[in-house]
């Protein structure tokens, strides 16, 4: 596997950043960028002109990652040439389906084959229940084929998000990339690093990704009491105080959920993924050191599969982590680079949701507030 990395800041042209001058014949270009910069510049056409034979997969972000740097207002890209791996890139428009579950099933059916080894998915980040998307895809491909990826971002604006699948990025799009063949190798890891606080509470009324009651109390009212003055900044301040949820009979399968909206009339909280009725819930808050240690731990898990081979690491981290870490956000990328080493090209983005197998249960889940690392390589 060979890779070349590029960066585009504002109106500037693309600059190769990996220090190499070798030629490349990539089958795939992955790119991530600021939504406004992407809308003002036809990055798809520019990358297609550079690599006309390659498939292009990208999305808008809450911040971009290239090597060990965290950037804003840029577009980053990595071109990948596989030696013995086949790929297939498929897409769907949310408006063409009755629901996101059906959309996920269709994507899975388009990719499914005997030699399918893994799937990477990028999705619109504002109009999608990521839990149902994951459930739809995995119903077709099964739990033994790793599924990773993330929901596109738009910084702390929470406006439009864009996904590009062999076309100019636009809203309402989901893309899935399948990797095929015995030579392909994928490693993955997903770790949070948040601290719990407050008592465990029962989810007594919910529907899908909407939470109405905790311990019989209106969810929004209870949440505001915990936040105090920061409740005036909702829903943005909720990124700093996610919720951990889990089934009472299996606490090791807990996932973190981020609030993406509130409904004052219904006194409800709206999440990026499902919060099932009957689950337990607990509030969480950030810890700088543990967040960066969590990123390193995710990299360590992902690295185990590649055995020192060349590869590409795709980092998907939650926008809430970036907002909390502030100028320290680069510590995540640096910690991961230290673990993966120089033979792994590294790019990524800050998202509205992360997709990866659960570290303990092995079931693919939508996560929030995690750092998810996907390393792809070939034997």
C-alpha positions as CSV (number, residue, x, y, z in Angstrom):
1,X,0.0,0.0,0.0
2,X,1.2,3.5,-0.9
3,X,-0.2,6.8,0.2
4,X,0.2,10.5,-0.6
5,X,-1.2,13.3,1.7
6,X,-2.3,16.8,0.8
7,X,-3.6,19.9,2.5
8,X,-5.6,22.9,1.1
9,X,-5.9,26.0,3.3
10,X,-8.5,28.5,2.3
11,X,-8.1,29.7,-1.3
12,X,-4.6,28.1,-1.6
13,X,-3.8,25.3,-4.0
14,X,-3.2,21.8,-2.8
15,X,0.1,21.2,-1.1
16,X,1.6,17.7,-0.7
17,X,2.7,17.3,2.9
18,X,4.2,13.9,3.2
19,X,7.6,14.9,1.9
20,X,7.6,12.3,-0.9
21,X,7.8,12.8,-4.6
22,X,7.0,9.3,-5.9
23,X,4.3,8.8,-8.4
24,X,1.0,7.2,-7.4
25,X,-1.8,5.5,-9.1
26,X,-4.5,5.5,-6.4
27,X,-7.8,3.7,-6.5
28,X,-9.1,5.9,-3.6
29,X,-8.9,9.5,-2.3
30,X,-10.3,10.2,1.1
31,X,-10.8,13.9,2.1
32,X,-12.2,15.9,5.0
33,X,-12.8,19.7,5.1
34,X,-14.5,22.7,6.6
35,X,-18.0,23.0,5.3
36,X,-17.8,26.6,4.2
37,X,-14.4,26.1,2.4
38,X,-15.8,23.0,0.7
39,X,-18.9,24.9,-0.4
40,X,-16.9,27.8,-1.8
41,X,-14.4,25.6,-3.7
42,X,-15.0,22.6,-5.9
43,X,-12.6,20.3,-4.0
44,X,-14.1,17.3,-5.8
45,X,-13.2,18.6,-9.2
46,X,-9.7,19.6,-8.0
47,X,-9.0,16.2,-6.6
48,X,-10.5,14.4,-9.6
49,X,-8.2,16.4,-11.9
50,X,-5.2,15.2,-9.8
51,X,-6.3,11.6,-9.7
52,X,-8.9,11.0,-12.5
53,X,-9.1,7.2,-12.0
54,X,-9.7,7.2,-8.3
55,X,-12.9,7.0,-6.3
56,X,-13.4,10.1,-4.1
57,X,-15.0,9.9,-0.6
58,X,-15.2,12.8,1.8
59,X,-17.3,14.9,4.2
60,X,-17.5,18.2,6.1
61,X,-16.1,18.4,9.6
62,X,-15.8,20.1,12.9
63,X,-12.1,20.3,12.4
64,X,-9.5,18.4,10.3
65,X,-6.7,16.1,11.3
66,X,-3.5,15.6,9.2
67,X,-0.6,13.7,10.6
68,X,-0.2,15.0,14.2
69,X,-1.9,18.4,13.5
70,X,-5.5,19.6,14.2
71,X,-6.6,22.2,11.6
72,X,-9.6,24.5,11.0
73,X,-10.8,26.1,7.8
74,X,-8.9,23.6,5.6
75,X,-9.3,20.5,3.5
76,X,-7.1,17.5,4.0
77,X,-6.8,14.5,1.7
78,X,-5.0,11.2,1.4
79,X,-4.6,9.3,-1.9
80,X,-4.3,5.5,-1.4
81,X,-2.9,2.9,-3.9
82,X,-3.7,-0.7,-3.0
83,X,-1.6,-3.5,-4.3
84,X,-4.0,-6.5,-3.9
85,X,-7.3,-5.0,-2.5
86,X,-10.5,-4.3,-4.4
87,X,-12.8,-1.6,-3.3
88,X,-16.4,-0.7,-4.0
89,X,-17.9,2.7,-3.2
90,X,-21.7,3.1,-3.0
91,X,-24.0,5.9,-2.0
92,X,-27.6,6.7,-1.0
93,X,-29.8,9.8,-0.7
94,X,-31.8,9.9,2.5
95,X,-34.8,11.4,0.6
96,X,-35.2,8.2,-1.4
97,X,-35.9,5.9,1.7
98,X,-38.8,5.5,4.2
99,X,-36.2,5.6,7.0
100,X,-32.5,5.5,7.8
101,X,-32.7,1.8,8.7
102,X,-33.9,0.9,5.2
103,X,-31.2,3.1,3.8
104,X,-28.6,1.2,5.8
105,X,-29.9,-2.2,4.6
106,X,-29.7,-1.1,1.0
107,X,-26.1,0.1,1.4
108,X,-25.2,-3.2,3.0
109,X,-26.9,-5.2,0.2
110,X,-25.0,-3.2,-2.4
111,X,-21.7,-4.1,-0.8
112,X,-22.2,-7.6,0.5
113,X,-20.1,-10.3,-1.1
114,X,-18.2,-13.5,0.0
115,X,-14.9,-11.7,0.1
116,X,-16.0,-8.5,1.8
117,X,-13.6,-7.8,4.6
118,X,-14.7,-4.5,6.1
119,X,-16.9,-1.4,5.5
120,X,-16.2,2.3,6.2
121,X,-19.2,4.7,6.1
122,X,-19.6,8.5,6.0
123,X,-23.0,9.9,6.7
124,X,-24.9,13.2,6.7
125,X,-24.6,14.3,10.3
126,X,-27.7,16.4,11.0
127,X,-30.7,14.4,9.8
128,X,-29.6,10.9,10.7
129,X,-30.2,8.5,13.6
130,X,-26.8,6.9,13.5
131,X,-27.9,3.9,15.6
132,X,-30.5,3.0,13.0
133,X,-28.0,3.4,10.2
134,X,-25.6,1.0,11.9
135,X,-28.4,-1.4,12.6
136,X,-29.5,-1.5,9.0
137,X,-26.0,-2.1,7.6
138,X,-25.1,-4.7,10.1
139,X,-28.3,-6.6,9.6
140,X,-27.0,-7.4,6.1
141,X,-23.2,-7.7,6.5
142,X,-23.3,-9.3,10.0
143,X,-21.3,-8.6,13.1
144,X,-18.2,-10.4,12.0
145,X,-17.4,-7.8,9.2
146,X,-16.0,-4.7,10.9
147,X,-18.0,-1.5,10.3
148,X,-16.3,1.9,11.1
149,X,-16.8,5.5,10.1
150,X,-18.6,8.6,11.3
151,X,-21.2,11.3,10.8
152,X,-20.2,14.5,9.0
153,X,-19.8,17.7,11.1
154,X,-20.3,21.4,10.8
155,X,-18.2,22.7,13.8
156,X,-20.3,24.1,16.6
157,X,-22.7,25.6,14.0
158,X,-24.9,22.5,13.8
159,X,-26.1,23.7,10.4
160,X,-25.8,21.8,7.1
161,X,-23.4,18.8,6.7
162,X,-22.0,17.6,3.4
163,X,-20.9,14.2,2.1
164,X,-19.3,13.6,-1.3
165,X,-19.3,10.2,-3.0
166,X,-17.7,10.5,-6.4
167,X,-19.5,13.8,-6.8
168,X,-19.5,17.3,-5.3
169,X,-20.3,17.1,-1.5
170,X,-24.0,17.7,-0.7
171,X,-26.5,17.2,2.2
172,X,-28.6,14.2,2.8
173,X,-25.9,11.7,1.4
174,X,-24.5,8.6,2.9
175,X,-21.6,6.7,1.4
176,X,-20.2,3.3,2.2
177,X,-16.9,1.9,1.1
178,X,-16.3,-1.9,1.0
179,X,-12.9,-3.5,1.1
180,X,-12.4,-6.9,-0.5
181,X,-9.8,-9.6,-0.6
182,X,-7.6,-11.7,1.6
183,X,-4.7,-9.2,1.5
184,X,-6.7,-6.5,3.2
185,X,-6.2,-5.8,6.9
186,X,-8.2,-3.5,9.2
187,X,-7.5,-2.6,12.8
188,X,-9.9,-0.5,14.9
189,X,-10.2,1.1,18.3
190,X,-12.7,3.4,20.0
191,X,-12.2,4.9,23.5
192,X,-13.8,7.8,25.3
193,X,-12.0,9.0,28.5
194,X,-14.9,10.9,30.1
195,X,-15.6,10.9,33.8
196,X,-19.0,10.0,35.2
197,X,-20.7,12.1,37.8
198,X,-24.1,12.1,39.5
199,X,-26.3,9.1,40.2
200,X,-27.4,6.4,37.8
201,X,-30.9,7.1,36.5
202,X,-33.5,5.0,34.6
203,X,-34.7,6.0,31.2
204,X,-38.4,5.8,31.9
205,X,-39.7,7.3,28.7
206,X,-38.0,7.6,25.3
207,X,-38.6,7.0,21.6
208,X,-35.7,6.2,19.3
209,X,-33.2,9.0,19.8
210,X,-35.5,11.2,21.8
211,X,-35.4,11.1,25.6
212,X,-38.5,12.3,27.5
213,X,-38.1,11.2,31.1
214,X,-35.3,10.1,33.5
215,X,-36.6,8.5,36.8
216,X,-40.1,9.8,35.8
217,X,-38.9,13.4,35.6
218,X,-38.9,15.6,32.4
219,X,-35.4,15.0,30.9
220,X,-34.7,18.5,29.9
221,X,-35.7,20.0,33.2
222,X,-33.4,17.5,35.1
223,X,-30.5,18.1,32.7
224,X,-30.8,21.9,33.1
225,X,-30.5,21.5,36.9
226,X,-27.2,19.7,36.4
227,X,-25.8,22.3,34.0
228,X,-26.8,25.3,36.1
229,X,-25.9,28.6,34.3
230,X,-24.5,26.6,31.3
231,X,-28.1,25.5,30.5
232,X,-28.5,29.0,28.9
233,X,-26.1,27.8,26.2
234,X,-28.0,24.7,25.2
235,X,-27.8,22.8,22.9
236,X,-24.2,23.8,22.3
237,X,-23.1,23.4,26.0
238,X,-24.5,19.8,26.0
239,X,-21.4,18.8,24.0
240,X,-19.4,19.1,27.2
241,X,-21.8,17.0,29.2
242,X,-22.8,13.8,27.4
243,X,-24.8,10.9,28.7
244,X,-23.6,7.3,29.2
245,X,-26.4,4.7,28.6
246,X,-26.4,1.0,29.1
247,X,-28.8,-2.0,29.6
248,X,-29.1,-2.9,33.3
249,X,-28.2,-6.5,32.7
250,X,-25.0,-5.7,30.7
251,X,-23.1,-2.6,31.9
252,X,-20.1,-3.5,29.8
253,X,-22.0,-2.6,26.6
254,X,-22.4,1.1,27.6
255,X,-22.2,3.8,24.9
256,X,-22.0,7.6,25.1
257,X,-24.6,9.8,23.6
258,X,-24.4,13.5,22.7
259,X,-27.3,15.8,22.7
260,X,-27.8,17.4,19.3
261,X,-31.1,19.3,20.1
262,X,-33.7,20.1,22.7
263,X,-37.5,20.5,22.6
264,X,-38.7,23.0,25.2
265,X,-42.4,22.2,24.7
266,X,-41.9,18.4,25.2
267,X,-39.1,18.9,27.7
268,X,-37.1,16.4,25.8
269,X,-33.5,15.8,24.7
270,X,-32.6,14.8,21.2
271,X,-29.5,12.6,20.7
272,X,-27.4,11.5,17.7
273,X,-28.3,7.8,18.5
274,X,-30.9,5.8,20.3
275,X,-31.5,6.0,24.0
276,X,-33.7,2.9,24.7
277,X,-36.4,3.0,27.3
278,X,-35.5,0.8,30.3
279,X,-31.7,1.6,30.0
280,X,-29.8,3.3,32.7
281,X,-28.1,6.6,32.2
282,X,-25.4,8.8,33.9
283,X,-24.0,12.2,33.1
284,X,-20.4,12.6,32.1
285,X,-17.9,15.4,32.1
286,X,-14.5,15.9,30.5
287,X,-11.0,15.2,31.9
288,X,-8.2,16.5,29.7
289,X,-5.6,13.8,30.6
290,X,-8.1,10.9,30.3
291,X,-9.3,12.1,26.9
292,X,-5.8,12.1,25.4
293,X,-5.0,8.8,27.1
294,X,-8.2,7.4,25.6
295,X,-7.1,8.5,22.1
296,X,-3.7,6.7,22.6
297,X,-5.5,3.6,23.8
298,X,-7.7,3.6,20.7
299,X,-4.6,3.8,18.5
300,X,-3.0,0.9,20.4
301,X,-6.0,-1.3,19.7
302,X,-6.1,-0.4,16.0
303,X,-2.4,-1.0,15.5
304,X,-2.4,-4.6,16.6
305,X,-3.8,-5.8,13.3
306,X,-1.3,-4.2,10.9
307,X,2.0,-5.9,12.2
308,X,4.3,-3.0,11.3
309,X,3.1,-2.7,7.6
310,X,2.5,0.5,5.8
311,X,-1.0,1.8,6.1
312,X,-3.4,4.7,6.6
313,X,-5.1,5.6,9.8
314,X,-8.5,7.4,9.7
315,X,-9.3,9.2,12.9
316,X,-12.9,10.2,13.7
317,X,-13.2,12.1,17.0
318,X,-16.3,13.9,18.4
319,X,-16.6,17.7,18.1
320,X,-17.4,17.8,21.8
321,X,-13.9,16.6,22.6
322,X,-12.4,19.3,20.4
323,X,-14.5,22.0,22.0
324,X,-13.5,20.8,25.5
325,X,-9.8,20.4,24.7
326,X,-9.5,23.7,22.9
327,X,-5.9,24.4,22.0
328,X,-4.9,21.1,23.5
329,X,-6.9,19.2,20.8
330,X,-3.7,18.5,18.9
331,X,-2.7,16.3,21.8
332,X,-5.0,13.6,20.6
333,X,-3.4,13.5,17.1
334,X,0.1,13.6,18.6
335,X,-0.6,10.8,21.0
336,X,-2.0,8.6,18.2
337,X,1.0,9.4,15.9
338,X,3.4,8.4,18.7
339,X,1.6,5.0,18.9
340,X,1.2,4.3,15.2
341,X,4.6,5.5,14.0
342,X,5.8,7.1,10.8
343,X,4.8,4.2,8.4
344,X,1.1,4.9,9.0
345,X,-0.3,8.0,7.2
346,X,-2.8,9.8,9.4
347,X,-5.8,11.9,8.6
348,X,-9.2,12.4,10.1
349,X,-12.0,14.8,11.2
350,X,-14.1,15.9,14.2
351,X,-17.6,14.5,13.8
352,X,-21.2,14.5,15.1
353,X,-20.9,10.7,15.8
354,X,-18.4,7.9,15.5
355,X,-19.0,4.4,14.2
356,X,-16.9,1.4,15.5
357,X,-17.2,-2.0,17.1
358,X,-17.6,-1.7,20.9
359,X,-14.4,-2.3,22.7
360,X,-15.9,-4.9,25.0
361,X,-19.0,-6.4,23.3
362,X,-17.6,-6.4,19.8
363,X,-21.0,-5.2,18.4
364,X,-20.8,-2.3,16.0
365,X,-22.3,0.8,17.6
366,X,-22.8,4.5,17.1
367,X,-20.6,6.3,19.6
368,X,-20.4,9.9,20.7
369,X,-17.6,11.7,22.5
370,X,-15.0,9.0,21.5
371,X,-11.9,8.9,19.5
372,X,-12.3,6.2,16.9
373,X,-9.2,5.0,15.0
374,X,-9.4,2.8,11.8
375,X,-6.1,1.6,10.4
376,X,-6.2,0.0,6.9
377,X,-3.3,-2.0,5.5
378,X,-2.3,-5.0,3.3
379,X,-0.4,-8.1,4.1
